[in-house]
């Protein structure tokens, strides 16, 4: 099909996609690093080969870029392009009462929300629940929402019950209406032990919610400490709880943080901005490998129109 660019986005597509693209003689091959979780030794060896056969590697945060350099990837081969956000994803579609009914949430309590799958232990929901227990001691009207599904759901329900939070933690499962949920939330949380550049953080900020997140991956590249939210060490449920309580007690300050967070996403992390950076990378690589300038120009024109 005369493919000019193959751009892979995760471990398995890096390994198989880049290998196939090289065998097929695709002129431009781009791999990606989108998280900072540790690989096994065989995985590292396989991905290292994919990187060697690539013309560039896109890291979605500086933390991932730094990790690649430590693994021996030449710095000049790496481009940092953050995840981008489509603001339509955080535009609420129904009013508060309708949303509360749809999610089965109480209307007379302040809501602390985490959006994270319940399949990966690195999301560290136990930390969120430990923080919830501490918050509950200071703010009896607080309730906690866990949006996500996965095989860890039952064990997290059991842990919440063991903490005496069975009536305070609401497991709403897979959520297709993230915007409506975030519009209800007073504070949004990320408790992960490992991330790349968190889409959840971008969604929280774009929805004008103050954020309390563990300082992992690219969290510091999105959150301005003390201005759009707070960063806490992984596993430190005490500090997380203190930050959540502070935001619940000072609603004006929380609102200011949320508004600045949205402005930050608009300025730095819109899908349009990341599209331009990606297109520029494609054009630069195409120009470098095409022997005839006219052919490169025609390909670039096709990309721009697409």
N, C-alpha and C positions, 0 to 999 in steps of 0.2 A: 504493500500500500504506500510505498515511498514515505515512510515515517521519518521525519527529520529530528524529532526530539523524543526521548523517553525519559520521563521524570518519575521516579519511584518515591514512595512516601513512608515506608516502614521496614522493619527487619526483613520480612519474607519477600516483599516486592523488591527491596534492595538486592537480595541474594539472587532471586530467580529472574527478576526483570532486567537487571543490569547485565547478567550473563547472557540472556536471550538477545538483548539489544546489541551486545558486542558481537555475538555470533552472526546476527543479521546485518551487521555493518551500519547501524544507525549512527549518523554523524555526531549527534550530541546526546550524551548520557549523563543524567543528573540523579544522584542518590540523595537521601535525606537522613537527618537525625532529629527526631521529634520528642525524645524523652531522655532522661538521665539514669534510668534504671540500669543496674549492672547486668552485663551479659555473661553467659557461661563462656569458658575458654573456646569450645568449638564454635559457638556463635560469633565470638570476636574474630576468630580466624576467617570464618566465612564472610563476615561483613567487611573485614579488612580487604579481602580480595575484590569485593564489589566496589569499594571505594577506589581501589587501584585502577579499576577498569572504567571509572567515571571521570568525566571532565570537570565536574564540580559537585560539591555536597552542600545542600541547604540545611542549615541548623535553624531551628525555630526559636532559639534564644541564645544569649551569650554563654550561658552555663553549658549548653550542649556543644557550642563551638569550642569552648575551653576543654571539654572532655575529649573531643575529636583530636585536638592538638596534642593532648597528653598521650593519645593512642598512636601518635606518629603521623597523622594526616597533615600535609603541608598547609600552613595557615592561608596561603594565597589561593588554595583550592576551595576554601569554605566561604559561603555567603550566609549572613544572618538575615533571615526574613521571618519576622514574627507571624504568628497566626493572625488572621484578620477576622473581623466580626461584621456580619450583616445586621444592621440595626432593626430590620424587620423582625428578627428573631426575639427581640426583647420588647416589642410593642404589644402591650396588653390588649386583649380583645373583648373582655367582659368586665362588668363592674365588680366591686369588692364582694358584695353579698353573693353574687352568682359564682364567683371563683371560690369563695369559702365553702359553699354548698358542694361544688363539683369535687373539691379535694377532701371534703369531710373534715374541715379544720374549724376550730372554735373562733368565734369573732370577737371574744372579749379578752384575748391574750396576745402578748407580744411574741412574734414568731422569729425564731433563729433557724435558718435553713442551710442545709448542705445538699448540693447536687453532685452526686458521685456514684459510680456504679458499685454494686455490692458483690463484685466478682474478684476484685484485686485487693489483697491484704494491704498493699501500699497506700490505699485510700485512708487507712487507719480510722475507721469508724469508732473503734473502742476509745480512742483519744477524744473524739467528738462527744461520746457519751459520758466520759469522765468529766469533761468540761461542762456538759449539760448539768450533771449532778451538782457541781460547784455553783453554777449560775443559779440553779433552782434554790439553793440555800440563801441567796441574796435577793433574788427576784422571783417570788412565788408565782407571779402571774405569767412567767415565761413558759413558752411551749417550744418544742423542737421538731423540725420537719426533716425527714430523710427522704430525698427523691432519688430513686435508682432501684435497680433490681439485680439479682444475682444469687449465687449459691450461699452467700454469707448472710442472707436476710434472716433466716431462722435463728442463727447464733446471735445476731445483733438484737433481735427481739428478746431473746432469753437474757442477754446481758442487760438490756434496758429494764426488764422486769426485776432482775437481781439487784439493780441499783434503786429500785423503788420508783422507776420512771415510766411504768407501763401506761399511765394515764397522761403522761406529759410528752412522750415521743410518738410522732405520727409517721408511720411508714407508708408512703403513698405510691411506692412502686415506680415503674417506668413512667416518665412524665413527658408527654408531647406538648404540654402547654406551659413551657418554662416561663414565658413572659408573664402569664397570669399568676404563677406561683411567686415569682420574684416581686411582683407588684404588691403582694401581701406581706412580704418579709421585711422585718425591721433590721436584721443583721444577717449577712451571709458569710459562710465559713468554708474553708478548705483545710483539711487536717492531714493531708498526704505526707508520706515520708519520702516520696520521690515523684517528680513530675518533669515534663519538658516545659512548655509554655502553656499554662492551664487555660483552656477555653472557658471553664467555669468562672474563673476570675474575671475574664473579659466580659462575660455575660452579666455577672454581678455588677461590675462597674458601669457597664452600658445601661443597665436598668436603674442606675442612680442609687444603688445600695452600698452602704459602707461594708468593708470586707475585713475579716480577720482570717489570716492564712498562715500556714507554716512556711518558713523561708526555705523553700526547696526549688530547684530548677530555675525558671525565669520569673519567679514571683516578684522579686525585687525590681525587675525590669518593667513590670506592670504597675505595681503598687508603690505609691510614694508614701513612705513611712510617716504616719502621723498626720497625713494630709488627705489621702484617699482611702486609708485603712491602716491596719496594723499587721506587722509581721512578727511571728513568734517562733521559737525553736521547735523542730519536730518533736513530738511526744510531750511537750510542755503544756499539759492541760490546765495547770494552775494559771499561767500567764494568759493563755487563751481565754479562760473564764473571766479573768480580771478585765481584759479588753472588751469582751462582750458585754459585761455588766456596765462598764463605763459608757459604752455606746447606747445601751438601753436607758440609762439614767439621764443622758444628755442628748435628747432627741434633736435639738437644734444643731449641735455639733455633728451628729450622725448624718443629718440631712445635708450639711455643708460638704462633708466628706463624699457623700453619694453624688452630689452635683459636680464636684471637681473630678470625681472618677469618670463620670460620663464624658466630660469635656476632654479628659486625657485620652479616652478611647477614640473619640472623634478625631482628635489631632494626630494620634500616633498609630492606632491599631484598626482603622477601618478596613473593610475588605478591599475597597478601592485603592487605598494606599499600598497594601500588600500585593495587589494585582500589578500595579505599576512597577514595583520592585522586581517581581517575578518576570514580567515581560522584558524589562531591561536586561535581566540576566540571560534570558533566552536569546535576545537579539545579539548581545555581546558574544555569547558562545557560538552562535550561528555564523556571525561575521568572521570569527577566528578560524572556523573549519571550512568555510566555503571558499574555494579558490577563485571563483568568479563573483565579483561584487554585485553584478546584476542579479544573479540567482539568489544571493543572500537578501538583496533588497526585495525581491518578489516574495520570498518566504516570510520576511518580516511584515510585509504588507498584508499577507494572508492572515498572519497571527493577529495583527491589529484589528482587521475587519472582524475576525472571529470573536 
